[in-house]
Amino acid sequence: MDIKDKIREKLGAKIINWQENSPRRIYFEVKKEDIFETAKFLFKDLGLRFSIASGMENPASLEILYHFSNDNTGEFYSVRVHIEDKKNPAIDSITPIFVGAEWIEREIWEMLGINFIGHPNLKRLLLAEDWPQGQYPLRHNHES
C-alpha cells in the first residue's frame, strides 16, 4: 500500500477534499480540529518530513497549508486547513509533535493573527517591538 492509500485509509472521512496536481504534488484538506492528529500521523507513522507551513487570508477564511515531504520519492503532501473565525482565529499547535514548527507558527501568528493553542513560546519573531498590537501585515485590512 502506498502513502496515498495509507492516508486515505487512516483519515477517511476526515479528508474534506483531495487534489493531485501531479503524481508527486498532493493537496488534501481537513478540519482545523483534525490538524494535530493528521500531522502526527504523517510525521510519526508515515515518516514524512515537515518542510514548512504557509498561511494566507481568503475572503471567507484564514488558510494554513502544512507541507510534508516524502524524501524517498519526492512527493509533497500539503494539508490545507481553513479557519473561518477571523475575529478569533485559533488552531492547535503542532510543535508538540516536532519542535521544527515553532518558528513558522510564530511567524504565522505574527503576520496573520492566528493563535496556536499549546505553542510554547508565541512571541514576536519578525516585527519590531513597537508594531501596533492587533495589526497583522498579511491581512487585507491589516487588522483582526
DSSP file (Angstrom, degrees, kcal/mol; ACC not computed):
  #  RESIDUE AA STRUCTURE BP1 BP2  ACC     N-H-->O    O-->H-N    N-H-->O    O-->H-N    TCO  KAPPA ALPHA  PHI   PSI    X-CA   Y-CA   Z-CA
    1    1 A M              0   0    0      0, 0.0     2,-0.1     0, 0.0     0, 0.0   0.000 360.0 360.0 360.0 129.3    0.0    0.0    0.0
    2    2 A D     >  -     0   0    0      1,-0.1     4,-2.1     4,-0.0     5,-0.2  -0.298 360.0 -98.9 -83.5 173.4    1.5    3.4   -1.0
    3    3 A I  H  > S+     0   0    0      1,-0.2     4,-2.6     2,-0.2     5,-0.2   0.871 121.1  57.1 -62.1 -39.5    1.4    6.5    1.2
    4    4 A K  H  > S+     0   0    0      1,-0.2     4,-2.3     2,-0.2    -1,-0.2   0.930 109.6  45.6 -57.2 -45.4   -1.6    8.0   -0.6
    5    5 A D  H  > S+     0   0    0      1,-0.2     4,-2.6     2,-0.2    -1,-0.2   0.885 111.1  52.8 -66.2 -38.6   -3.6    4.9    0.2
    6    6 A K  H  X S+     0   0    0     -4,-2.1     4,-2.5     2,-0.2     5,-0.3   0.896 110.0  48.7 -63.8 -40.2   -2.4    4.9    3.8
    7    7 A I  H  X>S+     0   0    0     -4,-2.6     4,-2.8     2,-0.2     5,-0.5   0.949 113.4  46.3 -64.3 -48.3   -3.5    8.5    4.3
    8    8 A R  H  X5S+     0   0    0     -4,-2.3     4,-1.7    -5,-0.2    -2,-0.2   0.894 114.9  47.8 -62.0 -39.5   -6.9    7.8    2.7
    9    9 A E  H  <5S+     0   0    0     -4,-2.6    -2,-0.2    -5,-0.2    -1,-0.2   0.935 117.6  39.9 -67.5 -46.4   -7.4    4.7    4.8
   10   10 A K  H  <5S+     0   0    0     -4,-2.5    -2,-0.2    -5,-0.2    -3,-0.2   0.918 126.4  32.5 -71.6 -44.7   -6.4    6.3    8.2
   11   11 A L  H ><5S+     0   0    0     -4,-2.8     3,-3.0    -5,-0.3     4,-0.3   0.760  82.0 154.1 -90.0 -25.4   -8.0    9.7    7.8
   12   12 A G  G ><<S+     0   0    0     -4,-1.7     3,-1.8    -5,-0.5    -1,-0.2  -0.031  72.3  13.6  44.7-118.0  -11.0    8.5    5.8
   13   13 A A  G 3  S+     0   0    0      1,-0.3    -1,-0.3     3,-0.0    -2,-0.1   0.588 114.9  75.9 -69.2 -11.0  -14.0   10.9    6.2
   14   14 A K  G <  S+     0   0    0     -3,-3.0     2,-0.7    16,-0.1    17,-0.5   0.695  75.6  90.5 -72.3 -17.1  -11.7   13.5    7.9
   15   15 A I    <   -     0   0    0     -3,-1.8    15,-0.2    -4,-0.3     3,-0.1  -0.722  54.6-178.9 -82.6 115.6  -10.5   14.3    4.4
   16   16 A I        +     0   0    0     13,-3.0     2,-0.3    -2,-0.7    -1,-0.2   0.851  68.8   5.1 -81.2 -38.3  -12.7   17.1    3.0
   17   17 A N  E     -A   29   0A   0     12,-0.8    12,-2.2     2,-0.0     2,-0.4  -0.995  60.2-162.0-150.7 143.9  -11.1   17.4   -0.3
   18   18 A W  E     +A   28   0A   0     -2,-0.3     2,-0.4    10,-0.2    10,-0.2  -0.999  14.1 173.6-132.4 128.7   -8.3   15.6   -2.2
   19   19 A Q  E     -A   27   0A   0      8,-3.2     8,-3.3    -2,-0.4     2,-0.7  -0.990  17.8-162.3-141.2 128.8   -6.4   17.0   -5.2
   20   20 A E  E     -A   26   0A   0     -2,-0.4     6,-0.2     6,-0.2    -2,-0.0  -0.910   7.3-179.9-111.1 104.8   -3.4   15.7   -7.1
   21   21 A N  E    S-     0   0A   0      4,-2.0    -1,-0.1    -2,-0.7     5,-0.1   0.775  78.5 -12.7 -73.8 -25.8   -1.9   18.5   -9.1
   22   22 A S  E >  S-A   25   0A   0      3,-1.1     3,-1.4    -3,-0.1    -1,-0.2  -0.929  87.1 -85.6-159.0 172.5    0.7   16.0  -10.4
   23   23 A P  T 3  S+     0   0    0      0, 0.0     3,-0.1     0, 0.0    52,-0.0   0.760 130.3  35.7 -60.0 -21.6    1.8   12.5   -9.4
   24   24 A R  T 3  S+     0   0    0      1,-0.1    52,-2.6    51,-0.1     2,-0.5   0.276 105.5  72.8-115.4  12.2    4.1   13.9   -6.7
   25   25 A R  E <   +Ab  22  76A   0     -3,-1.4    -4,-2.0    50,-0.2    -3,-1.1  -0.878  59.8 173.2-131.5 100.0    2.1   17.0   -5.6
   26   26 A I  E     -Ab  20  77A   0     50,-2.9    52,-3.1    -2,-0.5     2,-0.4  -0.905  10.6-172.3-115.4 132.4   -0.9   16.1   -3.4
   27   27 A Y  E     +Ab  19  78A   0     -8,-3.3    -8,-3.2    -2,-0.4     2,-0.3  -0.967   9.6 170.3-118.4 136.1   -3.1   18.5   -1.6
   28   28 A F  E     -Ab  18  79A   0     50,-2.5    52,-3.0    -2,-0.4     2,-0.4  -0.995  20.9-138.2-144.3 153.5   -5.8   17.5    0.9
   29   29 A E  E     +Ab  17  80A   0    -12,-2.2   -13,-3.0    -2,-0.3   -12,-0.8  -0.862  19.4 174.3-113.4 139.6   -8.0   19.4    3.3
   30   30 A V        -     0   0    0     50,-2.2    52,-0.4    -2,-0.4   -15,-0.1  -0.905  40.3 -91.6-131.1 163.6   -9.0   18.5    6.9
   31   31 A K    >   -     0   0    0    -17,-0.5     3,-1.9    -2,-0.3     4,-0.3  -0.397  39.3-112.9 -69.1 153.8  -10.9   20.5    9.5
   32   32 A K  G >  S+     0   0    0     50,-0.5     3,-1.3     1,-0.3    60,-0.4   0.825 117.1  62.8 -60.0 -30.2   -8.8   22.6   11.8
   33   33 A E  G 3  S+     0   0    0      1,-0.2     4,-0.3     2,-0.1    -1,-0.3   0.684 103.3  50.3 -67.0 -16.9   -9.8   20.2   14.7
   34   34 A D  G <> S+     0   0    0     -3,-1.9     4,-2.2     1,-0.1    -1,-0.2   0.366  80.7  94.8-103.1   4.0   -8.1   17.4   12.9
   35   35 A I  H <> S+     0   0    0     -3,-1.3     4,-3.0    -4,-0.3     5,-0.3   0.897  82.8  51.5 -68.0 -38.7   -4.7   19.0   12.1
   36   36 A F  H  > S+     0   0    0     -4,-0.4     4,-2.5     1,-0.2     5,-0.2   0.959 114.0  43.0 -63.0 -49.9   -2.9   17.7   15.2
   37   37 A E  H  > S+     0   0    0     -4,-0.3     4,-2.3     1,-0.2    -1,-0.2   0.901 116.2  49.7 -60.9 -41.3   -3.9   14.1   14.5
   38   38 A T  H  X S+     0   0    0     -4,-2.2     4,-2.6     2,-0.2    -2,-0.2   0.942 112.5  45.5 -64.4 -48.8   -3.2   14.5   10.8
   39   39 A A  H  X S+     0   0    0     -4,-3.0     4,-2.4     1,-0.2     5,-0.3   0.896 112.8  51.3 -63.0 -40.5    0.3   16.0   11.3
   40   40 A K  H  X>S+     0   0    0     -4,-2.5     4,-2.8    -5,-0.3     5,-0.8   0.920 111.4  47.8 -63.0 -43.6    1.2   13.3   13.9
   41   41 A F  I  X>S+     0   0    0     -4,-2.3     5,-1.9    -5,-0.2     4,-0.9   0.935 113.3  46.9 -62.9 -47.5    0.1   10.5   11.6
   42   42 A L  I  <5S+     0   0    0     -4,-2.6     6,-2.7     3,-0.2    -2,-0.2   0.906 123.2  34.2 -61.9 -42.0    2.1   11.9    8.6
   43   43 A F  I  X5S+     0   0    0     -4,-2.4     4,-0.6     4,-0.2    -2,-0.2   0.956 128.4  29.4 -80.9 -53.9    5.2   12.5   10.7
   44   44 A K  I  <5S+     0   0    0     -4,-2.8    -3,-0.2    -5,-0.3    -2,-0.1   0.923 130.5  30.8 -78.6 -45.1    5.3    9.7   13.2
   45   45 A D  I  <<S+     0   0    0     -4,-0.9    -3,-0.2    -5,-0.8    -4,-0.1   0.882 130.7  31.3 -85.6 -39.4    3.6    6.9   11.4
   46   46 A L  T  4<S-     0   0    0     -5,-1.9    -3,-0.2     2,-0.1    -4,-0.1   0.601  96.9-129.1 -97.4 -12.0    4.4    7.6    7.8
   47   47 A G     <  +     0   0    0     -4,-0.6    -4,-0.2    -6,-0.3     2,-0.2   0.733  48.4 158.9  73.6  21.9    7.8    9.2    8.3
   48   48 A L        -     0   0    0     -6,-2.7     2,-0.4    -7,-0.2    -1,-0.2  -0.523  40.1-121.8 -77.1 148.0    7.1   12.2    6.2
   49   49 A R  E     -C   69   0A   0     20,-2.8    20,-2.9    -2,-0.2     2,-0.6  -0.760  16.2-127.0 -91.8 130.9    9.3   15.3    6.9
   50   50 A F  E     +C   68   0A   0     -2,-0.4    18,-0.2    18,-0.2     3,-0.1  -0.683  32.6 175.9 -74.1 119.7    7.6   18.5    7.9
   51   51 A S  E     -     0   0A   0     16,-2.9     2,-0.3    -2,-0.6    -1,-0.2   0.915  50.4 -52.8 -91.7 -54.2    9.0   21.1    5.5
   52   52 A I  E     -C   67   0A   0     15,-1.0    15,-3.0     2,-0.0    -1,-0.4  -0.965  41.6-124.8-172.9 168.5    7.2   24.3    6.3
   53   53 A A  E     -C   66   0A   0     -2,-0.3     2,-0.4    13,-0.2    13,-0.2  -0.950  19.9-162.5-126.1 153.2    3.7   25.8    6.7
   54   54 A S  E     -C   65   0A   0     11,-2.3    11,-3.0    -2,-0.3     2,-0.3  -0.985   3.3-160.6-135.5 148.1    2.3   28.8    4.9
   55   55 A G  E     +C   64   0A   0     -2,-0.4     2,-0.3     9,-0.2     9,-0.2  -0.927  13.1 164.3-129.8 153.1   -0.6   31.0    5.7
   56   56 A M  E     -C   63   0A   0      7,-2.2     7,-3.2    -2,-0.3     2,-0.5  -0.983  33.2-111.3-157.3 163.9   -2.8   33.4    3.8
   57   57 A E  E     -C   62   0A   0     81,-0.4     5,-0.2    -2,-0.3    -2,-0.0  -0.879  27.4-174.0-102.9 133.3   -6.1   35.2    4.0
   58   58 A N        -     0   0    0      3,-3.5     3,-0.2    -2,-0.5    82,-0.1  -0.739  43.0-100.2-110.9 166.5   -9.0   34.4    1.8
   59   59 A P  S    S+     0   0    0      0, 0.0     3,-0.1     0, 0.0    -1,-0.0   0.877 121.9  28.5 -55.4 -37.8  -12.3   36.3    1.6
   60   60 A A  S    S+     0   0    0      1,-0.1     2,-0.3    25,-0.0    26,-0.1   0.545 128.5   1.3-103.1  -7.8  -14.1   33.8    3.9
   61   61 A S        -     0   0    0     -3,-0.2    -3,-3.5    24,-0.1     2,-0.4  -0.972  65.6-101.0-162.4 171.3  -11.3   32.4    6.0
   62   62 A L  E     -CD  57  83A   0     21,-2.6    21,-3.4    -2,-0.3     2,-0.4  -0.908  42.9-154.3-101.3 141.2   -7.7   32.2    7.0
   63   63 A E  E     -CD  56  82A   0     -7,-3.2    -7,-2.2    -2,-0.4     2,-0.4  -0.943  13.9-169.1-124.4 137.3   -5.9   29.3    5.4
   64   64 A I  E     -CD  55  81A   0     17,-2.4    17,-2.2    -2,-0.4     2,-0.5  -0.990   5.8-161.0-122.1 134.8   -2.8   27.3    6.5
   65   65 A L  E     -CD  54  80A   0    -11,-3.0   -11,-2.3    -2,-0.4     2,-0.6  -0.975   5.4-158.9-112.4 121.5   -1.0   24.8    4.3
   66   66 A Y  E     -CD  53  79A   0     13,-2.6    13,-3.0    -2,-0.5     2,-0.5  -0.902  13.2-152.2-100.3 119.3    1.2   22.3    6.1
   67   67 A H  E     -CD  52  78A   0    -15,-3.0   -16,-2.9    -2,-0.6   -15,-1.0  -0.826  14.9-178.5-103.4 124.8    3.7   20.9    3.7
   68   68 A F  E     -CD  50  77A   0      9,-2.9     9,-3.1    -2,-0.5     2,-0.4  -0.945  11.1-151.0-121.0 141.6    5.2   17.4    4.3
   69   69 A S  E     -CD  49  76A   0    -20,-2.9   -20,-2.8    -2,-0.4     2,-0.9  -0.913  15.0-151.9-117.2 137.4    7.8   15.7    2.1
   70   70 A N  E >>> - D   0  75A   0      5,-3.0     4,-2.5    -2,-0.4     3,-1.0  -0.881  18.6-169.6 -98.2  97.7    8.5   12.1    1.3
   71   71 A D  T 345S+     0   0    0     -2,-0.9    -1,-0.1     1,-0.3   -23,-0.1   0.701  79.1  60.9 -67.1 -18.9   12.2   12.5    0.7
   72   72 A N  T 345S+     0   0    0      1,-0.1    -1,-0.3    -3,-0.1    -2,-0.0   0.817 121.5  20.3 -74.9 -30.6   12.5    9.0   -0.7
   73   73 A T  T <45S-     0   0    0     -3,-1.0    -2,-0.2     2,-0.1    -1,-0.1   0.570  99.5-118.6-115.1 -13.9   10.0    9.6   -3.6
   74   74 A G  T  <5 +     0   0    0     -4,-2.5     2,-0.2     1,-0.3    -3,-0.2   0.555  62.7 147.7  82.4   7.9   10.0   13.4   -4.0
   75   75 A E  E   < - D   0  70A   0     -5,-0.7    -5,-3.0   -50,-0.1     2,-0.4  -0.529  34.0-155.4 -76.9 142.8    6.3   13.5   -3.2
   76   76 A F  E     -bD  25  69A   0    -52,-2.6   -50,-2.9    -7,-0.2     2,-0.5  -0.981   4.0-164.0-118.3 132.7    4.9   16.5   -1.4
   77   77 A Y  E     -bD  26  68A   0     -9,-3.1    -9,-2.9    -2,-0.4     2,-0.6  -0.970   5.7-167.4-115.6 118.1    1.7   16.3    0.7
   78   78 A S  E     -bD  27  67A   0    -52,-3.1   -50,-2.5    -2,-0.5     2,-0.6  -0.932   7.0-154.7-111.2 121.3    0.1   19.7    1.6
   79   79 A V  E     -bD  28  66A   0    -13,-3.0   -13,-2.6    -2,-0.6     2,-0.4  -0.847  11.2-153.9 -98.9 118.8   -2.6   19.6    4.2
   80   80 A R  E     -bD  29  65A   0    -52,-3.0   -50,-2.2    -2,-0.6     2,-0.4  -0.762  13.5-178.9 -97.0 135.5   -5.0   22.6    3.9
   81   81 A V  E     - D   0  64A   0    -17,-2.2   -17,-2.4    -2,-0.4     2,-0.4  -1.000  12.2-153.9-132.9 133.1   -6.9   23.9    6.9
   82   82 A H  E     - D   0  63A   0    -52,-0.4     2,-0.6    -2,-0.4   -50,-0.5  -0.906   1.0-162.0-106.7 134.6   -9.4   26.8    6.8
   83   83 A I  E     - D   0  62A   0    -21,-3.4   -21,-2.6    -2,-0.4     8,-0.0  -0.951   7.0-176.1-114.5 109.0  -10.1   28.9    9.9
   84   84 A E        +     0   0    0     -2,-0.6     2,-1.4   -23,-0.2     3,-0.1   0.762  61.8  84.1 -81.9 -25.9  -13.4   30.7    9.4
   85   85 A D        +     0   0    0      1,-0.2    -1,-0.1     3,-0.1     5,-0.1  -0.643  50.1 171.6 -81.4  94.4  -13.4   32.7   12.6
   86   86 A K  S    S+     0   0    0     -2,-1.4    -1,-0.2     1,-0.2   -25,-0.1   0.708  73.0  60.1 -77.7 -20.0  -11.3   35.7   11.5
   87   87 A K  S    S+     0   0    0      1,-0.2    -1,-0.2    -3,-0.1    -2,-0.1   0.892 126.9  11.6 -73.3 -39.9  -12.1   37.7   14.7
   88   88 A N  S    S-     0   0    0      2,-0.1    -1,-0.2    27,-0.0     2,-0.2  -0.496  83.0-176.9-135.5  64.0  -10.6   35.0   17.0
   89   89 A P        +     0   0    0      0, 0.0    26,-2.8     0, 0.0     2,-0.3  -0.449  13.0 161.3 -71.4 131.8   -8.7   32.6   14.7
   90   90 A A  E     +e  115   0B   0     24,-0.2     2,-0.3    -2,-0.2    26,-0.2  -0.996  13.8 169.4-150.5 150.3   -7.1   29.7   16.6
   91   91 A I  E     -e  116   0B   0     24,-2.3    26,-2.4    -2,-0.3     2,-0.1  -0.975  43.9 -86.9-155.1 153.9   -5.8   26.2   15.8
   92   92 A D  E     -e  117   0B   0    -60,-0.4     2,-0.2    -2,-0.3    26,-0.2  -0.408  45.1-118.6 -65.0 139.1   -3.8   23.6   17.8
   93   93 A S        -     0   0    0     24,-3.0    -1,-0.1     1,-0.1     9,-0.1  -0.520  13.1-155.8 -73.1 145.0   -0.1   24.0   17.7
   94   94 A I    >>  +     0   0    0     -2,-0.2     4,-1.6     1,-0.1     3,-1.5   0.326  69.7 101.7-101.6   6.0    1.8   21.1   16.1
   95   95 A T  T 34 S+     0   0    0      1,-0.3    -1,-0.1     2,-0.2     7,-0.1   0.791  70.4  65.3 -63.1 -27.0    5.0   21.9   18.0
   96   96 A P  T 34 S+     0   0    0      0, 0.0    -1,-0.3     0, 0.0     3,-0.2   0.782 105.6  46.1 -63.9 -20.9    4.4   19.1   20.5
   97   97 A I  T <4 S+     0   0    0     -3,-1.5     2,-0.3     1,-0.3    -2,-0.2   0.909 135.1   0.0 -83.4 -47.1    4.9   16.7   17.6
   98   98 A F    ><  -     0   0    0     -4,-1.6     3,-1.8     1,-0.1    -1,-0.3  -0.953  58.6-145.1-148.4 125.6    8.0   18.4   16.1
   99   99 A V  G >  S+     0   0    0     -2,-0.3     3,-2.1     1,-0.3     4,-0.3   0.695  90.5  82.5 -62.6 -19.9    9.8   21.4   17.5
  100  100 A G  G 3  S+     0   0    0      1,-0.3     4,-0.4     2,-0.1    -1,-0.3   0.631  82.4  62.9 -61.6 -13.4   10.7   22.5   14.0
  101  101 A A  G <> S+     0   0    0     -3,-1.8     4,-2.2     1,-0.2    -1,-0.3   0.557  78.6  90.5 -85.9  -8.1    7.2   24.0   13.6
  102  102 A E  H <> S+     0   0    0     -3,-2.1     4,-1.8     1,-0.2    -1,-0.2   0.915  88.1  41.0 -58.7 -49.7    7.8   26.5   16.4
  103  103 A W  H  > S+     0   0    0     -4,-0.3     4,-2.4    -3,-0.2    -1,-0.2   0.895 114.3  50.3 -71.0 -39.3    9.2   29.4   14.3
  104  104 A I  H  > S+     0   0    0     -4,-0.4     4,-2.5     1,-0.2    -1,-0.2   0.877 110.1  51.2 -69.2 -33.8    6.8   29.1   11.4
  105  105 A E  H  X S+     0   0    0     -4,-2.2     4,-2.4     2,-0.2    -1,-0.2   0.892 109.7  50.9 -66.1 -37.4    3.8   29.1   13.8
  106  106 A R  H  X S+     0   0    0     -4,-1.8     4,-2.5    -5,-0.2    -2,-0.2   0.916 110.8  48.9 -62.8 -42.4    5.3   32.2   15.4
  107  107 A E  H  X S+     0   0    0     -4,-2.4     4,-2.7     2,-0.2     5,-0.3   0.929 112.5  46.5 -64.1 -45.2    5.6   33.9   12.0
  108  108 A I  H  X>S+     0   0    0     -4,-2.5     4,-2.6     2,-0.2     6,-0.8   0.896 112.7  51.0 -65.0 -39.6    2.0   33.0   11.0
  109  109 A W  H  X5S+     0   0    0     -4,-2.4     4,-1.5     4,-0.2    -1,-0.2   0.931 114.9  43.2 -59.6 -46.3    0.7   34.2   14.4
  110  110 A E  H  <5S+     0   0    0     -4,-2.5    -2,-0.2    -5,-0.2    -1,-0.2   0.877 121.7  37.4 -70.0 -39.5    2.6   37.5   14.0
  111  111 A M  H  <5S+     0   0    0     -4,-2.7    27,-2.2    -5,-0.2    28,-0.3   0.790 134.1  19.7 -86.8 -29.7    1.7   38.1   10.3
  112  112 A L  H  <5S-     0   0    0     -4,-2.6    -3,-0.2    -5,-0.3    -2,-0.2   0.544  96.5-120.3-118.7 -12.4   -1.9   36.8   10.3
  113  113 A G     << +     0   0    0     -4,-1.5     2,-0.5    -5,-0.7    -4,-0.2   0.716  54.9 153.8  80.8  20.5   -3.0   36.8   13.9
  114  114 A I        -     0   0    0     -6,-0.8     2,-0.5    -9,-0.1    -1,-0.3  -0.739  38.8-137.9 -85.6 124.7   -3.8   33.1   14.2
  115  115 A N  E     -e   90   0B   0    -26,-2.8   -24,-2.3    -2,-0.5     2,-0.9  -0.702   7.6-149.6 -83.4 127.0   -3.4   31.8   17.8
  116  116 A F  E >   -e   91   0B   0     -2,-0.5     3,-1.9   -26,-0.2   -24,-0.2  -0.848  17.8-138.7 -99.9 102.7   -1.6   28.4   18.0
  117  117 A I  E 3  S+e   92   0B   0    -26,-2.4   -24,-3.0    -2,-0.9   -27,-0.0  -0.408  85.1  15.4 -66.3 125.8   -3.1   26.7   21.1
  118  118 A G  T 3  S+     0   0    0      1,-0.3    -1,-0.3    -2,-0.2   -26,-0.1   0.476  83.5 150.1  90.1   2.8   -0.4   25.0   23.1
  119  119 A H    <   -     0   0    0     -3,-1.9     3,-0.5     1,-0.1    -1,-0.3  -0.507  43.5-141.7 -68.2 136.0    2.5   26.8   21.4
  120  120 A P  S    S+     0   0    0      0, 0.0    -1,-0.1     0, 0.0    -3,-0.0   0.640  86.1  17.3 -76.8 -12.9    5.4   27.0   24.0
  121  121 A N        +     0   0    0    -19,-0.1     2,-1.2     2,-0.1   -15,-0.0  -0.229  63.2 175.1-159.8  57.7    6.6   30.5   23.0
  122  122 A L        +     0   0    0     -3,-0.5     2,-0.3    -6,-0.1   -19,-0.0  -0.581  35.4 128.1 -74.1 100.4    4.3   32.7   21.0
  123  123 A K        -     0   0    0     -2,-1.2   -13,-0.1     1,-0.0   -14,-0.1  -0.952  65.6 -64.1-146.3 165.5    6.2   36.0   20.8
  124  124 A R        +     0   0    0     -2,-0.3   -17,-0.1     1,-0.1     5,-0.1  -0.131  46.3 165.6 -55.4 142.8    7.3   38.3   18.1
  125  125 A L  S    S+     0   0    0    -19,-0.2    -1,-0.1   -18,-0.1   -18,-0.1   0.627  75.2  11.5-124.3 -40.2    9.8   37.0   15.6
  126  126 A L  S    S+     0   0    0    -20,-0.1     2,-0.1     2,-0.1    -2,-0.1   0.762 104.0  79.8-115.5 -39.5    9.9   39.4   12.7
  127  127 A L  S    S-     0   0    0      1,-0.1   -16,-0.0     2,-0.1   -17,-0.0  -0.381  84.7 -98.5 -79.7 153.4    8.1   42.6   13.5
  128  128 A A    >   -     0   0    0      1,-0.1     3,-2.0    -2,-0.1    -1,-0.1  -0.303  33.3-114.2 -63.2 151.4    9.5   45.5   15.5
  129  129 A E  T 3  S+     0   0    0      1,-0.3    -1,-0.1    -5,-0.1    -2,-0.1   0.768 116.4  55.5 -60.6 -26.1    8.5   45.6   19.2
  130  130 A D  T 3  S+     0   0    0      2,-0.1    -1,-0.3     3,-0.0     3,-0.1   0.334  75.1 127.3 -92.7   9.3    6.6   48.8   18.6
  131  131 A W  S <  S-     0   0    0     -3,-2.0     4,-0.0     1,-0.1    -4,-0.0  -0.451  76.6 -93.6 -61.9 136.3    4.5   47.4   15.8
  132  132 A P    >   -     0   0    0      0, 0.0     3,-1.5     0, 0.0    -1,-0.1  -0.286  40.6-114.6 -59.5 130.2    0.8   48.1   16.8
  133  133 A Q  T 3  S+     0   0    0      1,-0.2     3,-0.1    -3,-0.1    -3,-0.0  -0.372  98.6  23.2 -61.1 137.1   -0.9   45.3   18.7
  134  134 A G  T 3  S+     0   0    0      1,-0.2    10,-1.1     9,-0.1     2,-0.5   0.518  93.9 113.9  83.3   5.2   -3.7   43.6   16.8
  135  135 A Q  B <   -F  143   0C   0     -3,-1.5     8,-0.3     8,-0.2    -1,-0.2  -0.950  47.1-165.8-111.4 129.3   -2.5   44.7   13.3
  136  136 A Y    >   -     0   0    0      6,-1.8     3,-2.0    -2,-0.5     6,-0.2  -0.951  15.2-148.7-121.7 116.1   -1.4   41.9   11.0
  137  137 A P  T 3  S+     0   0    0      0, 0.0   -25,-0.1     0, 0.0    -1,-0.1   0.730  95.5  51.8 -57.8 -27.5    0.6   42.7    7.9
  138  138 A L  T 3  S+     0   0    0    -27,-2.2   -81,-0.4     4,-0.1     2,-0.3   0.343  87.4  98.3 -96.4   8.3   -0.7   39.8    5.8
  139  139 A R  S X  S-     0   0    0     -3,-2.0     3,-0.5   -28,-0.3     5,-0.1  -0.725  79.9-126.1 -89.3 146.4   -4.4   40.6    6.4
  140  140 A H  T 3  S+     0   0    0     -2,-0.3    -1,-0.1     1,-0.3   -82,-0.0   0.887 114.0  29.0 -61.1 -40.4   -6.1   42.6    3.7
  141  141 A N  T 3  S-     0   0    0      2,-0.3    -1,-0.3    -3,-0.0     3,-0.1   0.372 108.3-125.8-100.7   5.4   -7.3   45.2    6.1
  142  142 A H  S <  S+     0   0    0     -3,-0.5    -6,-1.8    -6,-0.2     2,-0.3   0.516  78.9  89.4  66.4   8.1   -4.2   44.6    8.4
  143  143 A E  B      F  135   0C   0     -8,-0.3    -2,-0.3    -6,-0.1    -1,-0.2  -0.856 360.0 360.0-129.7 166.9   -6.5   44.1   11.4
  144  144 A S              0   0    0    -10,-1.1    -9,-0.1    -2,-0.3    -2,-0.1   0.474 360.0 360.0 -74.4 360.0   -8.2   41.2   13.1
